[in-house]
């Protein structure tokens, strides 16, 4: 999936969850996705009732987290860590894990940095800036 639609991404999460429940063989990407899904039991019902949620909107003013966006960001961070891109993210993430004592908490801090980076990129109509991303992670490291 190089440029999937919103529904295709959501369907991928739902299909992965269903394949897992049916004990079917998963692709590498599905395995990564499943690891994220298993960390979020609060979203399992949504994945099981895909017909109700594939087109659901999650506007910020609702005050609810978009579960698909949230899990997608976890997957993106896992992919970034696997290839250490941007360069240095893996080391900063490991430091965050050590600081927080919890990989999931470190991932959420990293997610905030990724979101900030993407928001600034969109606002400035420019490519995402790795320096902004890594500087944000440094701020988390210095809060501890």
Secondary structure in CASP SS format (residue, H / E / C, confidence):
PFRMAT SS
TARGET T0000
AUTHOR 0000-0000-0000
METHOD secondary structure of the structure
MODEL  1
X C 1.00
X C 1.00
X C 1.00
X C 1.00
X C 1.00
X H 1.00
X H 1.00
X H 1.00
X H 1.00
X H 1.00
X H 1.00
X H 1.00
X H 1.00
X H 1.00
X H 1.00
X H 1.00
X H 1.00
X H 1.00
X H 1.00
X H 1.00
X H 1.00
X C 1.00
X C 1.00
X C 1.00
X C 1.00
X C 1.00
X C 1.00
X H 1.00
X H 1.00
X H 1.00
X H 1.00
X H 1.00
X H 1.00
X H 1.00
X H 1.00
X H 1.00
X H 1.00
X H 1.00
X C 1.00
X C 1.00
X H 1.00
X H 1.00
X H 1.00
X H 1.00
X H 1.00
X H 1.00
X H 1.00
X H 1.00
X C 1.00
X H 1.00
X H 1.00
X H 1.00
X H 1.00
X C 1.00
X C 1.00
X C 1.00
X C 1.00
X C 1.00
X C 1.00
X H 1.00
X H 1.00
X H 1.00
X C 1.00
X C 1.00
X C 1.00
X C 1.00
X H 1.00
X H 1.00
X H 1.00
X H 1.00
X H 1.00
X H 1.00
X H 1.00
X H 1.00
X H 1.00
X H 1.00
X H 1.00
X H 1.00
X H 1.00
X H 1.00
X H 1.00
X H 1.00
X H 1.00
X C 1.00
X C 1.00
X C 1.00
X C 1.00
X C 1.00
X H 1.00
X H 1.00
X H 1.00
X H 1.00
X H 1.00
X H 1.00
X H 1.00
X H 1.00
X H 1.00
X H 1.00
X H 1.00
X H 1.00
X C 1.00
X C 1.00
X H 1.00
X H 1.00
X H 1.00
X H 1.00
X H 1.00
X H 1.00
X H 1.00
X H 1.00
X H 1.00
X H 1.00
X H 1.00
X H 1.00
X H 1.00
X H 1.00
X H 1.00
X H 1.00
X H 1.00
X H 1.00
X H 1.00
X H 1.00
X H 1.00
X H 1.00
X C 1.00
X C 1.00
X C 1.00
X C 1.00
X C 1.00
X H 1.00
X H 1.00
X H 1.00
X H 1.00
X H 1.00
X H 1.00
X H 1.00
X H 1.00
X H 1.00
X H 1.00
X H 1.00
X H 1.00
X H 1.00
X H 1.00
X C 1.00
END
